[in-house]
Amino acid sequence: MSNAKVLPLLEPNVEPCCPPLTERPLTAEEAIRTAAMFKALGDPVRLRLFSAVASHAGGEACVCDISDVGVSQPTVSHHLKKLKEAGLLSSERRGTWVYYRVEPSVLAAMTAMLAPASVG
C-alpha cells in the first residue's frame, strides 16, 4: 500500500493564466498574479531549479536530483517553496523524497502570454 499523498495541481487561489500581452492590457488582478510568477523566476537559483524540473526526463524531478545549484539544502527548499507558492511547481512526497513537476498549464499560459501577435 502506498503512502503517497495526491496533491492538487496548483496551490489554491493560484491561476497562472492571463491573455497574451498583445491581446489587451492586463487587469490589475492579472498583473498581480503574473508579476508573482515572474518575480519567483527572477531569482537565478529559482530559475535554475525551475529549469531543472522542467527539463528533467519524465517531466518531474526528485529534489535529490536537482539540489546541486550551489546553495545549501535548506536554501533549495526555501526556493522550491517560493516556486510552489507562485503556482509554478507542484510536488508529491514519495517515501523520504519529494518530487516536483512544472504544471503544463503554467508553461502553456506563460508561452501564450509572451507569444507575439499573430500577423493577420
N, C-alpha and C positions, 0 to 999 in steps of 0.2 A: 504494500500500500504506500502510495506516495504522500509525502508531507508538503508537496509543492502547493503554494498558495497562488491562485489565479488573481492577478491584479488587473485593474481597469487599464484600457489602452492609454488613456491620458489622465492626468490629475483632474479632480473635479474642478469645474469652472474654468478650465483652460480650453480655449477654442483657437487653434492655430490657423484660422483661415480668414483671409481678407481678400478683397478683389485685387486684380492686377493694379499696380500703381498707375499704369497708363489708362485705366478704365475710368476712374473718378477719384477725387480726393478722398482720403480716408476720413472716417468719422473720428471723433475724439476717442471713443472706446476702442475702435480698431487700431488706432495709432498707439494707444497704451499697451494693448495686447501684443502688437507687432514689435514695439520697442523692447518689451520684456524678452522676447525671443532673441532679438539681435543683441541686446545687452548681455544676455547669457553667453552668446557666441563671441562677444567682444574681448574676452579674456583668452590669451594664447593657449593656456593649459586646457581650458574648457573646449576650445576649438579643436585642439589635438585629440581630446577624449571623444568628442562628438564624431570627428573624422574616423577615429579608430573603430568606434562602434559601427558607424555607417558603412565602412569599407570591409568589415570583418566577414569572413565566409559564413554563409547561412543567415546573414542579417542580424545576428546578435553576437555579443561577446561577453565572456566571463570577465569579471573585474580582475581576475588573476592574469588575464591575457593583455589587459590594456593599462596596467598600473605603472608601466615604465615610461613616465613622461617627465622625469626629472624633479619630482616633488615627493614628499613623504606620503605614505598611505592615508593618514588622516586628511591630508590636503586633497588627495584624489577623491576621497569620499565626500568631502565638502563640495568640490566642483561637480561631481556627479549629482549630488543633491540639488544644486542650483540648476543644472540642466533638466532634472526631473520637474522641479518647481515651475520652470518656464514652459513645460509641456513638450520638451524636445526629446526626452527619453522616457521609456517605461522600464520597469525592472521586475524580475521574478527571482525569488530565493529558491535555490535547489541545493539542499543539504547545507553545507557551510559556505557555498559560493552564491554570489548574486550575479545574474545575467542581465545585461542591458540590451535594449534594442531601440533603434530610431523608428518612430512611428511613420509608416508610409504616408499617412495623411499630412504629416508635418512637412516632409520633403516635397510632396506634391503641392501643398499650399505655398511654400516658400518659392518653389520653382515658378508657379503660376503668377505669384505676386511680382516677381522680378523679371518676368518674361517681357520682351519688347512688344510694343503694339504691333498687331498684325497689319501688314501692308495690304490695303484693300482698295 
